[in-house]
Amino acid sequence: MEHAVREEQGNLIVSFQGDVDLEHSPKAREVLLGCVAKGQDVFVDLSEVSYIDSSGVASLVEAFQASKQKGTRFVLVAVNAAALRVLELARLDKVFTIHETLVEGIRGGT
C-alpha cells in the first residue's frame, strides 16, 4: 500500500493505492487519524485501492468517528467498485458520505 496526503482548498486529501489489508491497515489508520487530528475536513480517495479488508474498513470507521468528535467532515471519494462492494456488504455505504469525485465531495457539504 502506498499513500499520499495533500492539502487542497483547506482540506486534507488522502489517497491510498494498492491493498489496505491486515498488513497495511495500521499505517492507513495512523495516516487517517493524523489527518483528522489536524482539525481539517478529510477526503479519502479510494480510486486506486485494489483490495480492502475488514481491518482497512475498521481504520476508515475509526477515523470517521474521530472526525465526528472533532466536528469535521470525513468523506470518501472516487471509491472503486471493489472497495465499494465491501462497504456495501457491511452497509457502511449508508454511514459514510461517499462522492463520485473529489470535486463533488468538496462541493457537497455535509
N, CA, C and O atoms as a MOPAC input file, in Angstrom:
PM7 MOZYME 1SCF
protein

 N      0.83600 1    -1.18200 1     0.00000 1
 C      0.00000 1     0.00000 1     0.00000 1
 C      0.87900 1     1.24400 1     0.00000 1
 O      1.86300 1     1.32900 1     0.73600 1
 N      0.51600 1     2.17800 1    -0.81600 1
 C      1.15400 1     3.47900 1    -0.81800 1
 C      0.08000 1     4.51000 1    -0.49200 1
 O     -1.11300 1     4.26500 1    -0.66600 1
 N      0.53000 1     5.66700 1    -0.01600 1
 C     -0.43100 1     6.72800 1     0.28100 1
 C      0.21500 1     8.08500 1    -0.00900 1
 O      1.43600 1     8.22200 1    -0.07200 1
 N     -0.64200 1     9.06100 1    -0.17900 1
 C     -0.19500 1    10.43900 1    -0.35200 1
 C     -1.19300 1    11.33400 1     0.37000 1
 O     -2.39100 1    11.05400 1     0.40400 1
 N     -0.68200 1    12.40600 1     0.94000 1
 C     -1.54100 1    13.38600 1     1.61300 1
 C     -1.20400 1    14.74400 1     1.03200 1
 O     -0.03500 1    15.11400 1     0.92400 1
 N     -2.23700 1    15.48300 1     0.65900 1
 C     -2.02300 1    16.84500 1     0.16700 1
 C     -3.13800 1    17.73600 1     0.69500 1
 O     -4.19400 1    17.26000 1     1.11100 1
 N     -2.88400 1    19.02700 1     0.66900 1
 C     -3.89700 1    19.98600 1     1.09400 1
 C     -4.44900 1    20.67600 1    -0.13900 1
 O     -3.70700 1    21.07300 1    -1.03700 1
 N     -5.76300 1    20.81100 1    -0.16200 1
 C     -6.42700 1    21.46500 1    -1.29000 1
 C     -7.62900 1    22.23500 1    -0.75900 1
 O     -8.51700 1    21.65300 1    -0.13600 1
 N     -7.65700 1    23.52500 1    -1.00100 1
 C     -8.75000 1    24.39400 1    -0.56600 1
 C     -9.02200 1    24.24900 1     0.93100 1
 O    -10.17600 1    24.27400 1     1.35900 1
 N     -7.97100 1    24.09900 1     1.71900 1
 C     -8.11800 1    23.98900 1     3.16400 1
 C     -8.53000 1    22.62100 1     3.66000 1
 O     -8.75800 1    22.43600 1     4.85600 1
 N     -8.62900 1    21.66200 1     2.75800 1
 C     -8.99900 1    20.28500 1     3.10300 1
 C     -7.78500 1    19.38700 1     2.94800 1
 O     -6.87500 1    19.68600 1     2.17600 1
 N     -7.77500 1    18.29400 1     3.67900 1
 C     -6.72700 1    17.29400 1     3.50900 1
 C     -7.25800 1    16.17200 1     2.62000 1
 O     -8.33900 1    15.63200 1     2.85600 1
 N     -6.48400 1    15.83400 1     1.60400 1
 C     -6.84800 1    14.77700 1     0.67200 1
 C     -5.87600 1    13.62300 1     0.90100 1
 O     -4.66400 1    13.78100 1     0.75800 1
 N     -6.41900 1    12.47000 1     1.25400 1
 C     -5.60500 1    11.27600 1     1.46200 1
 C     -5.92000 1    10.29800 1     0.33900 1
 O     -7.07400 1     9.92800 1     0.12600 1
 N     -4.88100 1     9.88900 1    -0.37300 1
 C     -5.05100 1     8.90700 1    -1.44800 1
 C     -4.31500 1     7.63000 1    -1.08000 1
 O     -3.15100 1     7.66200 1    -0.68200 1
 N     -5.00000 1     6.51900 1    -1.21600 1
 C     -4.37600 1     5.21500 1    -0.99200 1
 C     -4.29700 1     4.46800 1    -2.31500 1
 O     -5.17800 1     4.58400 1    -3.16700 1
 N     -3.22600 1     3.70200 1    -2.46800 1
 C     -3.05000 1     2.85700 1    -3.64700 1
 C     -2.66600 1     1.45800 1    -3.18300 1
 O     -1.88100 1     1.29800 1    -2.24800 1
 N     -3.22400 1     0.44800 1    -3.84000 1
 C     -2.87300 1    -0.93000 1    -3.50800 1
 C     -3.83800 1    -1.54300 1    -2.51800 1
 O     -5.01900 1    -1.19800 1    -2.47700 1
 N     -3.30700 1    -2.47300 1    -1.70800 1
 C     -4.13000 1    -3.21800 1    -0.75300 1
 C     -4.14400 1    -2.53800 1     0.61000 1
 O     -3.09400 1    -2.21300 1     1.16500 1
 N     -5.33800 1    -2.32800 1     1.13800 1
 C     -5.48800 1    -1.83900 1     2.50700 1
 C     -6.01000 1    -3.03600 1     3.30000 1
 O     -7.21300 1    -3.22000 1     3.48200 1
 N     -5.05600 1    -3.83900 1     3.76000 1
 C     -5.38400 1    -5.10300 1     4.40000 1
 C     -4.74500 1    -5.18200 1     5.77900 1
 O     -4.22600 1    -4.18800 1     6.28800 1
 N     -4.78400 1    -6.35400 1     6.37500 1
 C     -4.27200 1    -6.52900 1     7.73000 1
 C     -2.82000 1    -6.07500 1     7.85500 1
 O     -2.43100 1    -5.52100 1     8.88300 1
 N     -2.03300 1    -6.30200 1     6.83500 1
 C     -0.63000 1    -5.88900 1     6.86100 1
 C     -0.47400 1    -4.36900 1     6.81900 1
 O      0.40500 1    -3.81000 1     7.47600 1
 N     -1.32400 1    -3.71300 1     6.05100 1
 C     -1.16000 1    -2.28200 1     5.80900 1
 C     -2.11900 1    -1.38000 1     6.57600 1
 O     -1.91400 1    -0.16700 1     6.62900 1
 N     -3.15400 1    -1.95000 1     7.16700 1
 C     -4.14400 1    -1.10500 1     7.84400 1
 C     -3.58500 1    -0.31800 1     9.02900 1
 O     -4.08100 1     0.77800 1     9.29000 1
 N     -2.57500 1    -0.81200 1     9.76500 1
 C     -2.03600 1     0.04300 1    10.83200 1
 C     -1.46600 1     1.36200 1    10.30200 1
 O     -1.62700 1     2.40800 1    10.93000 1
 N     -0.81000 1     1.30900 1     9.15800 1
 C     -0.27700 1     2.53700 1     8.55900 1
 C     -1.42400 1     3.42300 1     8.06000 1
 O     -1.38900 1     4.64100 1     8.23000 1
 N     -2.43100 1     2.81000 1     7.44800 1
 C     -3.59500 1     3.57500 1     6.98500 1
 C     -4.26600 1     4.27000 1     8.16400 1
 O     -4.63900 1     5.44000 1     8.07200 1
 N     -4.41800 1     3.55100 1     9.26300 1
 C     -5.03300 1     4.10900 1    10.47500 1
 C     -4.22300 1     5.30000 1    10.96900 1
 O     -4.77900 1     6.35300 1    11.27900 1
 N     -2.91200 1     5.12800 1    11.04100 1
 C     -2.02800 1     6.19700 1    11.50400 1
 C     -2.15200 1     7.44600 1    10.62600 1
 O     -2.24400 1     8.56400 1    11.13200 1
 N     -2.15400 1     7.24400 1     9.32500 1
 C     -2.27000 1     8.36300 1     8.38200 1
 C     -3.61900 1     9.06400 1     8.55100 1
 O     -3.67700 1    10.29000 1     8.65300 1
 N     -4.68900 1     8.29000 1     8.57800 1
 C     -6.03500 1     8.86700 1     8.67500 1
 C     -6.24500 1     9.61500 1     9.98900 1
 O     -6.74000 1    10.74200 1     9.99200 1
 N     -5.86900 1     8.99100 1    11.10400 1
 C     -6.05700 1     9.65300 1    12.39400 1
 C     -5.17400 1    10.88200 1    12.52100 1
 O     -5.56800 1    11.86400 1    13.15200 1
 N     -3.98600 1    10.84200 1    11.93100 1
 C     -3.11400 1    12.01200 1    11.93000 1
 C     -3.73200 1    13.17700 1    11.17600 1
 O     -3.62200 1    14.32800 1    11.59900 1
 N     -4.37600 1    12.88000 1    10.07100 1
 C     -5.04500 1    13.93100 1     9.30000 1
 C     -6.24800 1    14.48800 1    10.05100 1
 O     -6.43500 1    15.70300 1    10.11500 1
 N     -7.05800 1    13.60700 1    10.61700 1
 C     -8.23100 1    14.04000 1    11.37700 1
 C     -7.80900 1    14.91900 1    12.55800 1
 O     -8.47800 1    15.90200 1    12.87800 1
 N     -6.70600 1    14.56000 1    13.19400 1
 C     -6.23000 1    15.30600 1    14.36900 1
 C     -5.89400 1    16.75600 1    14.03600 1
 O     -5.86900 1    17.60200 1    14.93000 1
 N     -5.63800 1    17.05000 1    12.78300 1
 C     -5.29600 1    18.42100 1    12.37900 1
 C     -6.51000 1    19.33900 1    12.35700 1
 O     -6.36900 1    20.55600 1    12.23700 1
 N     -7.70200 1    18.75900 1    12.47500 1
 C     -8.91100 1    19.57000 1    12.57300 1
 C     -9.43400 1    20.09400 1    11.25200 1
 O    -10.26100 1    21.00600 1    11.23100 1
 N     -8.96600 1    19.53500 1    10.15400 1
 C     -9.45400 1    19.93300 1     8.83500 1
 C    -10.37000 1    18.83000 1     8.30200 1
 O    -10.32000 1    17.69100 1     8.76600 1
 N    -11.20400 1    19.17900 1     7.32500 1
 C    -12.00200 1    18.16000 1     6.66400 1
 C    -11.06300 1    17.22100 1     5.91600 1
 O    -10.05900 1    17.65000 1     5.34700 1
 N    -11.40300 1    15.93100 1     5.92600 1
 C    -10.56400 1    14.91100 1     5.29900 1
 C    -11.36500 1    14.21400 1     4.20300 1
 O    -12.49400 1    13.77100 1     4.41600 1
 N    -10.75500 1    14.13200 1     3.03500 1
 C    -11.33800 1    13.43600 1     1.89300 1
 C    -10.41800 1    12.27000 1     1.55900 1
 O     -9.22000 1    12.45900 1     1.35000 1
 N    -10.97400 1    11.07100 1     1.50900 1
 C    -10.17900 1     9.86700 1     1.27700 1
 C    -10.48500 1     9.33300 1    -0.11400 1
 O    -11.60000 1     8.89600 1    -0.39700 1
 N     -9.47300 1     9.37600 1    -0.97600 1
 C     -9.58400 1     8.91400 1    -2.36000 1
 C     -9.25000 1     7.42700 1    -2.39700 1
 O     -8.12000 1     7.02700 1    -2.11600 1
 N    -10.24200 1     6.61600 1    -2.74500 1
 C    -10.06000 1     5.16300 1    -2.79400 1
 C    -10.06700 1     4.63300 1    -4.22700 1
 O    -10.29200 1     3.44300 1    -4.44400 1
 N     -9.82600 1     5.49800 1    -5.19400 1
 C     -9.88600 1     5.07800 1    -6.59700 1
 C     -8.81200 1     4.06900 1    -6.97400 1
 O     -9.01000 1     3.27200 1    -7.89100 1
 N     -7.68900 1     4.09100 1    -6.28700 1
 C     -6.57400 1     3.19300 1    -6.62600 1
 C     -6.39100 1     2.05900 1    -5.61200 1
 O     -5.35100 1     1.40100 1    -5.59100 1
 N     -7.40100 1     1.83900 1    -4.77800 1
 C     -7.33800 1     0.73500 1    -3.81800 1
 C     -7.80500 1    -0.52900 1    -4.53000 1
 O     -8.94500 1    -0.61600 1    -4.98500 1
 N     -6.90500 1    -1.50700 1    -4.62000 1
 C     -7.25100 1    -2.74000 1    -5.33000 1
 C     -7.97600 1    -3.73300 1    -4.42700 1
 O     -8.71000 1    -4.59700 1    -4.90600 1
 N     -7.76300 1    -3.60300 1    -3.10900 1
 C     -8.38900 1    -4.53200 1    -2.16700 1
 C     -8.44700 1    -3.86500 1    -0.80200 1
 O     -7.48700 1    -3.22400 1    -0.37400 1
 N     -9.57200 1    -4.01700 1    -0.12400 1
 C     -9.68900 1    -3.55000 1     1.26300 1
 C    -10.39900 1    -4.63000 1     2.05700 1
 O    -11.42400 1    -5.15800 1     1.62500 1
 N     -9.84900 1    -4.95800 1     3.22200 1
 C    -10.48100 1    -5.96800 1     4.06700 1
 C    -11.07500 1    -5.31000 1     5.30900 1
 O    -11.10800 1    -4.08400 1     5.42300 1
 N    -11.54100 1    -6.13600 1     6.22800 1
 C    -12.23200 1    -5.59800 1     7.40200 1
 C    -11.31700 1    -4.72400 1     8.25400 1
 O    -11.79500 1    -3.78300 1     8.88600 1
 N    -10.02900 1    -5.00500 1     8.28900 1
 C     -9.12400 1    -4.16700 1     9.07200 1
 C     -8.95900 1    -2.79000 1     8.42600 1
 O     -8.84100 1    -1.78200 1     9.12300 1
 N     -8.95100 1    -2.75500 1     7.10500 1
 C     -8.89700 1    -1.47300 1     6.39900 1
 C    -10.17300 1    -0.67600 1     6.61200 1
 O    -10.13500 1     0.53700 1     6.81700 1
 N    -11.30200 1    -1.37100 1     6.56200 1
 C    -12.59000 1    -0.72700 1     6.81100 1
 C    -12.63700 1    -0.19700 1     8.24100 1
 O    -13.15200 1     0.89400 1     8.48500 1
 N    -12.10200 1    -0.96500 1     9.18100 1
 C    -12.08200 1    -0.52600 1    10.58700 1
 C    -11.26800 1     0.76100 1    10.74100 1
 O    -11.62200 1     1.62400 1    11.54400 1
 N    -10.19700 1     0.89200 1     9.99000 1
 C     -9.39700 1     2.12300 1    10.02500 1
 C    -10.21600 1     3.31000 1     9.53900 1
 O    -10.15400 1     4.39600 1    10.11600 1
 N    -10.98000 1     3.09900 1     8.48100 1
 C    -11.85400 1     4.16400 1     7.97300 1
 C    -12.91100 1     4.54000 1     9.01200 1
 O    -13.16500 1     5.72100 1     9.24800 1
 N    -13.51500 1     3.54300 1     9.62100 1
 C    -14.57000 1     3.78700 1    10.61600 1
 C    -14.00600 1     4.55400 1    11.81200 1
 O    -14.63000 1     5.49900 1    12.29400 1
 N    -12.83700 1     4.15200 1    12.28500 1
 C    -12.23900 1     4.83000 1    13.44100 1
 C    -11.94300 1     6.29700 1    13.12400 1
 O    -12.19800 1     7.17800 1    13.94600 1
 N    -11.40900 1     6.55000 1    11.94200 1
 C    -11.12100 1     7.93600 1    11.54600 1
 C    -12.41800 1     8.72600 1    11.37500 1
 O    -12.48100 1     9.90000 1    11.74000 1
 N    -13.44400 1     8.09200 1    10.82600 1
 C    -14.74600 1     8.73200 1    10.67100 1
 C    -15.30700 1     9.14300 1    12.03800 1
 O    -15.80000 1    10.25800 1    12.20700 1
 N    -15.22400 1     8.23600 1    12.99600 1
 C    -15.72700 1     8.54500 1    14.34500 1
 C    -14.92300 1     9.67400 1    14.99000 1
 O    -15.48900 1    10.54100 1    15.65600 1
 N    -13.61500 1     9.66300 1    14.79200 1
 C    -12.77000 1    10.72400 1    15.34300 1
 C    -13.11500 1    12.07200 1    14.71100 1
 O    -13.10500 1    13.09900 1    15.39100 1
 N    -13.41600 1    12.07000 1    13.42800 1
 C    -13.77300 1    13.33800 1    12.77000 1
 C    -15.10800 1    13.86200 1    13.27800 1
 O    -15.29100 1    15.07200 1    13.41100 1
 N    -16.03700 1    12.96100 1    13.56100 1
 C    -17.32000 1    13.39400 1    14.12400 1
 C    -17.10900 1    14.07400 1    15.46700 1
 O    -17.74000 1    15.08900 1    15.76100 1
 N    -16.22000 1    13.51600 1    16.28300 1
 C    -15.93000 1    14.10800 1    17.58600 1
 C    -15.29300 1    15.49200 1    17.43300 1
 O    -15.50500 1    16.37300 1    18.26700 1
 N    -14.52000 1    15.67500 1    16.37800 1
 C    -13.86600 1    16.96700 1    16.13700 1
 C    -14.78700 1    17.95200 1    15.42100 1
 O    -14.49100 1    19.14500 1    15.35300 1
 N    -15.89400 1    17.45700 1    14.89300 1
 C    -16.80700 1    18.32500 1    14.15700 1
 C    -16.32900 1    18.63900 1    12.74900 1
 O    -16.67900 1    19.67500 1    12.18500 1
 N    -15.52900 1    17.74200 1    12.18300 1
 C    -15.05100 1    17.92800 1    10.81500 1
 C    -15.66800 1    16.87000 1     9.90900 1
 O    -16.22600 1    15.87600 1    10.37300 1
 N    -15.55300 1    17.10700 1     8.61900 1
 C    -16.09600 1    16.14700 1     7.65200 1
 C    -15.05900 1    15.07600 1     7.32600 1
 O    -13.85900 1    15.34800 1     7.28500 1
 N    -15.53700 1    13.86400 1     7.09600 1
 C    -14.71600 1    12.73300 1     6.66100 1
 C    -15.47400 1    12.10200 1     5.50400 1
 O    -16.51300 1    11.47300 1     5.70400 1
 N    -14.95600 1    12.27100 1     4.30400 1
 C    -15.69400 1    11.91900 1     3.09900 1
 C    -14.87000 1    10.95800 1     2.25400 1
 O    -13.67100 1    11.16500 1     2.06200 1
 N    -15.50500 1     9.91600 1     1.75300 1
 C    -14.85500 1     9.00200 1     0.81200 1
 C    -15.17900 1     9.46500 1    -0.59600 1
 O    -16.32800 1     9.78200 1    -0.90300 1
 N    -14.17200 1     9.50500 1    -1.45000 1
 C    -14.38000 1     9.95200 1    -2.82800 1
 C    -13.76000 1     8.95300 1    -3.80500 1
 O    -12.79400 1     8.25800 1    -3.49000 1
 N    -14.34000 1     8.90500 1    -4.98300 1
 C    -13.83200 1     8.08100 1    -6.08100 1
 C    -13.59100 1     6.63700 1    -5.63100 1
 O    -12.55900 1     6.04500 1    -5.94900 1
 N    -14.53800 1     6.08800 1    -4.90100 1
 C    -14.40000 1     4.72400 1    -4.38100 1
 C    -14.56100 1     3.74000 1    -5.53800 1
 O    -15.59100 1     3.72600 1    -6.21200 1
 N    -13.53700 1     2.91900 1    -5.76300 1
 C    -13.64700 1     1.97800 1    -6.88400 1
 C    -14.64000 1     0.87000 1    -6.55700 1
 O    -15.07000 1     0.72400 1    -5.41200 1
 N    -14.99700 1     0.09700 1    -7.56800 1
 C    -16.06300 1    -0.89900 1    -7.42500 1
 C    -15.75300 1    -1.95000 1    -6.36600 1
 O    -16.64100 1    -2.34400 1    -5.61000 1
 N    -14.51000 1    -2.40700 1    -6.30000 1
 C    -14.15400 1    -3.45100 1    -5.33200 1
 C    -14.30300 1    -2.94100 1    -3.90000 1
 O    -14.87600 1    -3.62600 1    -3.05200 1
 N    -13.79800 1    -1.76200 1    -3.63300 1
 C    -13.90200 1    -1.19000 1    -2.28600 1
 C    -15.35500 1    -0.86400 1    -1.95700 1
 O    -15.80100 1    -1.08100 1    -0.83100 1
 N    -16.08700 1    -0.34900 1    -2.92800 1
 C    -17.49100 1    -0.01400 1    -2.68600 1
 C    -18.29800 1    -1.26800 1    -2.33900 1
 O    -19.18700 1    -1.22300 1    -1.48900 1
 N    -17.98700 1    -2.36600 1    -2.99100 1
 C    -18.70400 1    -3.61600 1    -2.71300 1
 C    -18.51100 1    -4.03500 1    -1.25000 1
 O    -19.46100 1    -4.46400 1    -0.59600 1
 N    -17.29200 1    -3.91100 1    -0.74500 1
 C    -17.02100 1    -4.25300 1     0.65900 1
 C    -17.81900 1    -3.33100 1     1.58800 1
 O    -18.41100 1    -3.78400 1     2.56700 1
 N    -17.82700 1    -2.03900 1     1.27000 1
 C    -18.57600 1    -1.08500 1     2.09500 1
 C    -20.07500 1    -1.37900 1     2.05400 1
 O    -20.76500 1    -1.27100 1     3.06700 1
 N    -20.57200 1    -1.75400 1     0.86800 1
 C    -21.99700 1    -2.08600 1     0.74300 1
 C    -22.34400 1    -3.34000 1     1.54100 1
 O    -23.38000 1    -3.38800 1     2.20500 1
 N    -21.48900 1    -4.34600 1     1.47800 1
 C    -21.75200 1    -5.58900 1     2.21900 1
 C    -21.82500 1    -5.32700 1     3.71800 1
 O    -22.60200 1    -5.96500 1     4.42900 1
 N    -21.01900 1    -4.39400 1     4.19100 1
 C    -21.03200 1    -4.03200 1     5.61700 1
 C    -22.06800 1    -2.95400 1     5.92000 1
 O    -22.19500 1    -2.50700 1     7.06000 1
 N    -22.80200 1    -2.54200 1     4.89500 1
 C    -23.80700 1    -1.47800 1     4.97600 1
 C    -23.21500 1    -0.13700 1     5.40400 1
 O    -23.92200 1     0.72500 1     5.92600 1
 N    -21.93000 1     0.02700 1     5.18200 1
 C    -21.26800 1     1.27700 1     5.54900 1
 C    -21.42000 1     2.34400 1     4.47100 1
 O    -21.09000 1     3.50900 1     4.69300 1
 N    -21.91700 1     1.94700 1     3.31200 1
 C    -22.21200 1     2.94300 1     2.28500 1
 C    -23.33900 1     3.86300 1     2.74900 1
 O    -23.53400 1     4.94300 1     2.19000 1
 N    -24.08200 1     3.43500 1     3.77200 1
 C    -25.14400 1     4.26200 1     4.35200 1
 C    -24.62300 1     5.12400 1     5.49500 1
 O    -25.29900 1     6.05800 1     5.92600 1
 N    -23.42500 1     4.81500 1     5.98900 1
 C    -22.83300 1     5.53800 1     7.11300 1
 C    -21.89800 1     6.63900 1     6.61600 1
 O    -21.99000 1     7.78900 1     7.04500 1
 N    -21.00600 1     6.27200 1     5.71400 1
 C    -20.05600 1     7.23700 1     5.16500 1
 C    -20.72300 1     8.14100 1     4.14300 1
 O    -21.65000 1     7.73300 1     3.44400 1
 N    -20.24300 1     9.36100 1     4.06500 1
 C    -20.58800 1    10.22000 1     2.93700 1
 C    -19.64900 1     9.81500 1     1.80600 1
 O    -18.42900 1     9.83100 1     1.96900 1
 N    -20.21600 1     9.45400 1     0.66800 1
 C    -19.42800 1     8.98800 1    -0.47200 1
 C    -19.80600 1     9.82000 1    -1.69000 1
 O    -20.98400 1     9.98100 1    -2.01100 1
 N    -18.78500 1    10.34500 1    -2.36200 1
 C    -18.99100 1    11.09600 1    -3.59700 1
 C    -18.17600 1    10.47800 1    -4.72100 1
 O    -17.11600 1     9.89900 1    -4.48700 1
 N    -18.67900 1    10.60400 1    -5.94200 1
 C    -18.00600 1    10.00600 1    -7.09400 1
 C    -16.67200 1    10.66500 1    -7.40400 1
 O    -15.75000 1    10.00600 1    -7.88500 1
 N    -16.56400 1    11.96400 1    -7.13200 1
 C    -15.31900 1    12.68200 1    -7.41900 1
 C    -14.94200 1    13.57800 1    -6.23000 1
 O    -15.77100 1    13.89700 1    -5.37700 1
 N    -13.69400 1    13.96100 1    -6.20800 1
 C    -13.22200 1    14.87500 1    -5.16500 1
 C    -13.93400 1    16.21400 1    -5.27800 1
 O    -14.33200 1    16.78800 1    -4.26400 1
 N    -14.09700 1    16.71000 1    -6.47200 1
 C    -14.77100 1    17.99900 1    -6.68000 1
 C    -16.18000 1    17.96200 1    -6.09000 1
 O    -16.59500 1    18.89000 1    -5.39600 1
 N    -16.90900 1    16.88300 1    -6.37200 1
 C    -18.26300 1    16.74100 1    -5.81600 1
 C    -18.21800 1    16.68800 1    -4.29400 1
 O    -19.05400 1    17.28300 1    -3.61500 1
 N    -17.24400 1    15.97900 1    -3.77600 1
 C    -17.11800 1    15.86000 1    -2.31900 1
 C    -16.88400 1    17.18400 1    -1.64900 1
 O    -17.52700 1    17.50100 1    -0.64900 1
 N    -15.96200 1    17.96800 1    -2.19200 1
 C    -15.65500 1    19.27600 1    -1.61300 1
 C    -16.85000 1    20.20500 1    -1.73700 1
 O    -17.14500 1    20.96200 1    -0.81200 1
 N    -17.53500 1    20.15800 1    -2.85800 1
 C    -18.72000 1    20.99400 1    -3.06800 1
 C    -19.91300 1    20.51000 1    -2.26000 1
 O    -20.81200 1    21.28900 1    -1.94500 1
 N    -19.92300 1    19.21600 1    -1.92000 1
 C    -21.11000 1    18.56600 1    -1.38400 1
 C    -21.57000 1    18.96200 1    -0.00600 1
 O    -22.69900 1    18.64300 1     0.36600 1
 N    -20.74800 1    19.64400 1     0.77500 1
 C    -21.17500 1    19.95800 1     2.13200 1
 C    -21.23600 1    18.70600 1     2.97100 1
 O    -20.54100 1    17.73000 1     2.69100 1
 N    -22.05500 1    18.72700 1     3.99200 1
 C    -22.10700 1    17.58400 1     4.90600 1
 C    -23.11200 1    16.55600 1     4.46200 1
 O    -23.27900 1    15.53000 1     5.12200 1

